[in-house]
Amino acid sequence: QWSSICTGTQLGFARTLLPESNGLYVGGNFSLAGTTPVTGVAVWNNAEWKSFDGLINESMHGAIGKAMAVNGDYIYIGGSFNIVGTIRADNIARWNRNTHEWSTLGKGITGIVDAIAVKDSSIYVGGGFSIAGDSTAFSIARWDGTTWHPVGTGVVNGFANAMIFHGNDLYISATVAFPRVVNTVRKWDGATWTTLFSIGLPITSMVFIGNDLYVGGSFNTPHGVARWDGTLLQPVGAVPYDGVVGQVSALGTDGNSLFVGGVFSQTIGSPIQNVAKWDGSQWSALGNGVNGNVSGFLSTGRFLYAAGSFSKSGTVPMNNIAVFDTLTQQWSSLGSGLDNTAYSLAMIGNELYAGGMFTKAGGKLSYHFAGWNALSVPASAPLEKFVPQNFSLDQNYPNPFNPSTTIQFSIPKETFVTLEIFNIAGQHITTLVNERLGAGQYHKEWNASTMASGAYFYSLTADGKRFTKKLLLLK
C-alpha cells in the first residue's frame, strides 16, 4: 500500500532522489518537508523528515537542488542557490552526513549546475556556467578537493545537461547554441575531448549496457533512440525497422535489455504504446504499454517500475506510476496511484519512493513525495511461487554498476543461507543474507556507494554448497 512520508514536501516539487544507507535525500523546489521548514533539500530516515538548514537563492522564490551525488561521507548538491545554512555557497555545496555540517567547494560555480558525477576523489559538475572558483570553465568543471579546474575546453557557447562515467571516461550530453543549435555527445578521456556524434534535436537520456552507449531523444535519424558502439552511431534495430516514432524521455536497463519510455505509438514496424523493450535483436511491447508519457524507470530485475503522466494500461487504471512484471508480462497498478505526474523513482531496502508534482498517493495527502511498500521484495520473501529445481546464483544486474546492484539466487528447499561480499584480496566486506529461507527465488541489493571502484566477489553458501561470482563497480 501507499504511505505518505509524513506530509511530504510542500510549497513546491521534488526533482531528484538519492538513496543512501542512512536515509533518502530529496532535492527540489520546496520550503516544507512534513512540518519542518526546509529550503530545497531534506532527508527522510524512514521515520521523520530532517532539515539540512536548506538551500537559499536570494533572487528566487525557491532554490533548486537539481543534482546529487555521494562520495564517502559527503552528499554533493548542485542546482541554483547561493546560501546553504548560514554560509555562502554558489550553486554547489556538500553536506557531511556524520557531522551534519555544510561546507563549500571553494567559490563555487557562477551558473546553474544540472549534473554531478563522481570519479574517485574528484567531483565533476555540468551545467550552464563559465566560471568555476577562480578558473574559467565552460559548462564542465572538476573539483579536486581544494581547487576547481576546467575540464579541457568544456562546452563553449552551450551547456551540459547529463553526465555519466564508464570506466575512466566521462561522457556528456551537451547543447551548443552558437553558431547554430546542435546537440552532441562527447567523451573526456582525462586529457582530450572527443565529439562522438552530433544530432540536430535534443538528447534527453543516456545509459550504458556493457560497452555500448544508448541515447534517447526527439531526433529522427536514427528514430528516437540510437546506440554508439565506440566507433559509429548505430540504429537500434535493422533499418527501416529501427527505433521509435516519437519522443523518448527515459532509458533504463536491467543490465541486459534496454527499456525505452516517452511519447510514441509504435516502434518502427510494430504498434507499441509509450514504452518498449529492445533485447539486443528485436523490439517488443511491454504488455499493453501505458497511455501517456513515461519519464523514468527503475528496474529490480523481475520488476520494472515506470513513472510519468498516464492513467491506464489497456483498460486497467494506473495513475502516473505502475509496475511491469517481466515474468507474467503484465502491468499492475500501485494502489490508486498518484494524483499528478511522477518524475523520479528510487528504492531503499523494501521501499519504493516516488517524487513529482502529486499531492496525494493512494488517496492520502503526500506532497510531492511518497513511499510504496507492497511490491518491493526482501530477501526473506521469495520472488517466485514455484520451487526451483536446483541451487543457483545468477550474475548480478546491472554489471558493471554504480552504486547499487541486485543479486538474485534460487534454493530448491528450506535451508540456512548466507550471501557475502568480498574484495579482490578475499577480505570480507559485508553480509547481505544470513538466515534460514524457504524454497524459492530471491534477490538482494548491494549499495556500494562507500566502496572504491574495482572488482569484488559475491558468494552464496547454502546446504553445504558454495557459489561465487565476480562483479565490477565503476564510479
Summary of the structure (lengths in Angstrom):
residues: 475
radius of gyration: 22.0
end to end distance: 34.5
largest distance: 67.4
contacts: 1743
relative contact order: 0.09
helix: 0%
strand: 58%
